[in-house]
Every structure is written in structure tokens, then in C-alpha cells.
């Protein structure tokens, strides 16, 4: 009982609880004829004053929150990937990775993918279609250093070969698809249907001087924009075509 009382006293809405309790009490007293009209009128005016003060308090809190957001509008925009992204990927059960070639990511998760699949998890990989010559040329022009369409294609084929080899080596829910257009961004979608879901989005830019950006990270508590990016990633996945299980021809 004492613990409940302490929690109630420290609750930000304690003033509203008291207001509601007093209003209910005097409503009952008035209906029962125990309290006269004069007393009820005074109580009503007091309750209205208390309600006005509560509204002022709430508005000040909202103004402070809005001011804090305006003072740092770029708080959600990162110049680089979060430090715990690799650990988050390794600990995930359901992964959707979308990118241009995915070479760096796939190489970094060589030991993680088998563990996820062995545990019954799902891994989905989406990259550009390496057999689309026009797409390879366009992607090469957008990159910071022109590698040549042949090298971009080779990087993608390496990723596809790695996934095909992994599929041959072990069972599990491993899916690979290729997209006939340049992805709007790079996506790390991790356990997005669970409360611990996480989305990391790297916005691509034209010939960046360093890591393309900005990079945005979102969780389910971010609501609309978390769901927005999850839906975009899923639309790209649905628009892509399944890649053959066989290793890519070099």
C-alpha cells in the first residue's frame, strides 16, 4: 500500500487524479442532497481553476519538448552507422538487408548468418540485378569513385555466390532477390515485428565524398516513420525477383 501511495504521489498526473476524485465525490454529495448549491458552486469554480492550472502545466511541458526538438532538428540524422549495428544484426532473428552490392555487410556477417539460420531465424538479402547492364552503368555513375560497371557487377555476384554457398551448406530460411532499379536507400530491418525492432536507413547520395548519408535509426516507439521505412523496404522486396539458388556465373 505504501509503495502504491508513493507511486501515486510521484505520478505526473496526480493533480488530475485528485481533480477527478473531488469531482466524483461532490457529484455524489450533490445528488444525495448532502451538499447545498452554494457549496457545490464554490467547489465547481475551484475545480475549474485547478483544471486551468493543469492545462497551463501541460502546455508548458509541450512547449519545452517542441523547443528541445527545434534546437536540434538533426538529432536523428547520423553521419555514420551506429556503433551497435553489427551486434544488433548478430542478435536478430528476422533480418531484411537491402543495398547496392551488400559486399561489406555480407562479408562482415559470414559467421552470424549460419547461427541465425540454425536457430530458425530468417535472413533476406536484396541487391541490384547484376545482369541489368543499364542499371550497372547508372549505379557506377552515382558512386563516389567510378569503379566501372564490371566491378560493381562482380561485387554483386560475389555477394550472390556467398549466399548460394551458404544455402548449399545448410538448411534454413535464407531468401535472396535482385532489384531492377537502384534502391532508394540502404536498409537494415531487424526484427521489425517485435517490440525490440530496429531499422537503420542509409540514404544514398550522388557521388559522396565519404559515407553516404544521412543515416537514420528508428525503433517501434518512433511510430509512423518506423512503419514508413519498414513498409518501403517490404515494397522493394515484393517488387524484386527471386535469384537462382545456383552460384552466379562469373
N, C-alpha and C positions, 0 to 999 in steps of 0.2 A: 504493500500500500504506500509506504514511504517513497519507494522508487518511482511509482506511478505519479505521485504528487510532485516529485522533483522534475520528472519529465514534462509534466503539465505546466509547471511554473516556467521552465526554460523554453517552452514551445513558443515559436514566433507568433502563433495565432491565439495566445492565451487571452488577449483582450477580446477577441471575437467570441471565444467560448463563454467568457463571463457575460458579455453582452447578450448572447443568446439565452443563457440560463436566467438572467434577470428578466428578460422579456417574457420568457415562458412562465416564470413564477408569477409576475404581476398580471399576466393574462388570465391565469387560473384564479388568482385572488379576485380580479375584477368580475370574472364570470360567476364566481361563488358569492359575490356581494360582500366580501370581507373588506375590500379596499374601496374607498369612495372615489368619486370622479376627480376631485381636486388632487388627491394623491397620485392617481393614475396619470393625470395630465403632467404633473411635475416629473414623474418617472419617465414618461414618453419623451419630454424635452431633454431630460438628462441622457437618455439612450441615444437620441438623435445627435446630441453634442459629442458623445463618445464615438458614435459611428463616423462622424465627420473627422474627428481626430485620427481614427484608424485609417480612413481614406487618405488623409494627408501623409501619414506614415508610409502607406503603400506606394503612393505616388513618388515620394522622395527616394524610396528604395529602387523603384523602376528607373527614375532619372539617373541615379548613381550607376545602375547597371548599364544603361544606354550610354552614359558618358564614358564609362570604362571601355566599352566596345569601340566607341568613336575615337578614343585616344590611341587605340592600337588596332586599326582596321585590318592590318596584315598579320594578326596573331595566328591565324590558321594557315597561313602560307609559309612554306618552308623552302629554303634554298637547297636542301639535301634530304635524303631519306632519313627517317627516324632511326635512332641507334638500335632500337629493339626490334626492328622489322625482321631481321633474319631469325631471331629467337621466336618471334610470333609465328612466322611461317612454319618453322620446325615443329611447333607445338600444336599446329592446326589439324583439324580432322577433315575439313572440306575446303579445298583451295581452287580458286579460278585465277589464273595468271594470264594477262594479255599484254603483248608488247610487239615491237618491230621484229626482233630476231630472238629475244629471250636467252641469248647465249650466256650472258653473265649470270642471270638468275638460275638457269638450269645447271650450269657448272657448279654454282655455289650450293646447290641442293642435291648433289649426287647421292649423299648418304641419307638425306632426310626423306626423299620420295619413297624409297623402299620401306622405311619404317612406317610411314603414314599409310601406305597401301597394305602392308602386312597387318596393321591394326584395324583394317576395314574401312579406312578413310577413302575419300575421293579426291583425285587430282585432275584438273582440266587445264590444258595448255592451248593458247590461241596465238598464232603468229601470222604474218603475211604469207600469201601464197607464193612460193619461190618460183613457180612455173609461169607466173604472170610477168612477162618482160616489161611491159609498160609500167606496172606497179613498181618493179625493181628500179627502174630508171627514175621514177618520181621520188621514191624514198631516198635514193642516193643524193638527189639534188637538195633535199631538205636537211641532210645531216651536216654536222659541223665541218667534217673533213670528207671530201668526196672519196669514197672507197672504191667506187666502181660497182656497177650492178652485179658483176660476177662475184665480188667478195661478199656483198650483202646476201646474195643467194646462197653462197657457201656457208655463211654463218647460220642461216635458217635451216639449211639441210643438215648441218651438224646437230642442231637442236632436235630436229625431227628424227635423225638417226639415233640419238641418245634415248629418246622416248621409245622408239621402236625396239631398241635393245632391251630397255627396261621391261617393256611389255612381254618380250620373249622370255625374259629371265624369271619373271614372277607373275602370279595372278593378282588381280585387284582392279579397282575401278579407276583406270587411267584412260583418259579421253584426250585426243589431240585433234584440233581443227585448224584450218587455214582460212584467212580472210582475203577477199579480192579487193580490198581497199586499205589505206593506211589507217590504223586505229586512231581514234580521236585523242587517246591518251594511253599511258601505260597503267594497268590495273593490277593491284594485289588485293583480291577479295578473299578474306579469310573468315570462315565460319559465320557467314553473314546472316544465317537464320537463327543463330543463338544469341543470348544476351551478351556474350563476350565478342561479338562480331567486330570486324575491323576492316576498313577499306583504306588503301593508300593509292592515291591517284597522282601520276606524274604527267603534267600537261606538256605535250610536245611543242617545240617552237622551231622556227626556221633558222637553220644553221647556228645553233647556240655556241657560245664561246666556252661553256663548261657543261655542267649537268643541266639538262633541260628542266625547265620549271615554269611556274611554281609547282611544288609538291604539296598535296593536301592529304591530311589524315582525318578520318571520320569514324565514329562509333555509333551504335544504335541510339544513344541518348541525343545525338545530333539531329534525329528525326528526319525531316523532309530531305535534306541534302544527302544524308546517308542512303536513304532509299532511292534517291535520284541517281546516284552513281552506281548503286547495285543494279538498278533497272537498266541503265545504259550498258553496263558490262554484259548483262544477260541478253540484251538485244543483239549485241555484236556476236555473242556466242551462237545465238539462234540463226543469225544471218550467214555464218561461216559454214564450210563444208567439211565433212569428216576426212581426215587424212588416212591414207592407206596404212595398214599395220606393218607392212614390209619396210625395211630400211630404205631411205631415199637413195635414188641413183645419183652418184656424184658426177 
